Amino acid sequence: MAQPLVCIGSYTPATGGRGSGITVCAQDPATGVLTPLGEPTATPSPSFLAAHPDGRTLYAVNELEPQGTLSAFAIADDGSLTPLGSVPSGGSAPCHVAVDPTGAYALTANYGDGRVSVHPLAPNGAAGPHTTVVELHGDGPDRDRQAGPHAHQVAFDGDTVLVCDLGSDRVWRYRLRPDGTLVAEAPVPTPPGFGPRHLVHTAPDRAWVVGELVPAVRALPNGPATGLATAGPTRNHPSAIVASPDGRHLYVANRGPDTVTVLALDGGTPRVVAEIDTGVTWPRDATLIGDHLYIAGERSDTVTALRRDPATGLLAPPAEALTTGTPTCIAAVPRTY
């Protein structure tokens, strides 16, 4: 199978960023260096990206207010992107998109107003107008950040949809029906003020969630918490959480300390084994591709690559992989054809 494409989303001038849209890169698996395949594809502030399971379509949420959009792009054999159209995301400032495992629907998390929308996908990959929108509810003790719901991520566990809601301190659960409707199930609460941002699975029904307001990782539903970096003059606002392919380690990017924490999963509670400099400022996203963990430095206009030792899970010092304006997301697109 060919090497995956690596796609970088960025904030553009539409929201005060310095990026140009979506940059598609080829990866050097030995060094981790990313080489752009042509000029960036223009689209306003694509803050998060997701690929269709067949690797032929890329989806981006355009993080705009008061109405965000979901954009789709056909991926050519040479990595170039052809726009397939944009549709309203169903809410304000969408910050996450995920495609269901069957490839029938794309779901968006709208941070601004706490809405989650379901978009049917056409045979050519284009995203249709949302057919289902659910509105989250609730708040939390941090009045600056939790005055209302803020959907931050949509993730799949089979046909179960998990929604991290920073505003209400809940992980909402829904069943995605074949007709695209969402059926509510009992939500999973997190401690008051935790601010769940993202979660990741290491096995079916085994998920780990990172808090943005309380820098810690905990198992769902009610596992003990493991604290992350808190030392230094700046507060830690964790962003991405990534699992190793073998499920033995987690990696969490820390905005503020600008580090990545390596955690071992050799017991019921994650155990911190290392904290490593990312080589970027404000690490907004992290993605493991092959032997490298890539970090998007939103405020340094850089993407770095940290080689991972599969045996120990530890990371080598960062090396610059790409220079690009205001990177916010790194997505691998499998080349399945």
Helices and strands as residue ranges (DSSP letters): E 5-10, G 13-15, E 22-27, E 34-36, E 46-51, E 57-62, E 69-75, E 81-88, E 94-99, E 105-110, E 115-120, E 132-135, E 151-157, E 160-165, E 170-176, E 182-189, E 196-203, E 206-211, E 216-220, E 225-227, E 237-243, E 249-255, E 259-264, E 271-277, E 283-289, E 292-297, E 302-307, E 319-323, E 327-333
